[in-house]
Amino acid sequence: MKIFKDNNIHLIDIQNRLLAQQILNVQQAAYTVESKLIQFDQIPYLRESLAELQSSKEAFIAYLDNKQLIAVLSYELISPQHIDICRLVVSPKHFGKGIATQLLNYLEFQTKKTTKITVSTAKKNIPAIQLYQNLGYVINNSFWTEDKQLELVEFAKTIEEKTKNQI
């Protein structure tokens, strides 16, 4: 059994203004690409302000390279056994390098009591759908936003106790 260790991945404090600004920059770049891909420019995080980001109750895990934030995953603890991923963004300069996979693996292997992880994405976001399916997430639900402008797909992954803290 090998313990997951990656010196580039860190739990971060979004009250740190410099890190929060870096998150905002990466998030806006990534969601700009996604908005074109899914033909929908009203993604809420695309318009998020620094103050809104810093008031978030989500926990943030970042991938840093030479102290530069290049990807972030945020999540909420729904219950001790259930984590819901709120955002997963990678700087477009670093697409295709496996960084999103590393963040998802880190989350999965570092959570002690969690047995279920959920995440939602646009039904048209084929790269994200392929990522989640390749990592063992299965479609749990499909639904429309309240304004009926965007169809989302929710994925869920059950974490087996025997795979905890190994990679």
Steps between C-alpha positions, in 0.01 A plus 500: 500500500637839396397823673396776261753783510531795267705800606316716245155453657403704804191584702489880479347789689296719265529786745853536366429775248785402266383138478137605465592730210693216335194273538283766344740541206522126430127456551410779258738368234375141536131590509543727198621195305217287641237764420603488133505120502149470642368813331384655827660812644299527822713266712474655848868451590595684180360820651607443860672793672799475734276587797249229403778245461650587836160471671454145371452224757666247268833333577767559235775270377750655261765369265800731523802500273788719622254682731275577203144371527408315181196297609247486780230268629247617755248293688237505770452237765134400469539247782802320648449233233414725201709762321360710216756652263405860424766596248794340326700731277837479332680782326447453125880510459511174696206310347575137420778455756301286742477770768123469543545125548767563762272738693210253488726215614638715781148581620392139483802355676539763769144497628463264792126449556368584155333218312329709229621783278264686266567756229289668232596631159327619186368218283690653207833503688630181341860532631376525861254214450778280361729593791243403762401179322865398457544538878202282585229761548157394375206712392272545796255758367431739215323831554450851367600822672209691656480732196493194267798634302757230576476126544732358765611147576577393855759229552559296813782278609489256787831474681582150613652479846776272376631766259535773761839669521661300224574572139 
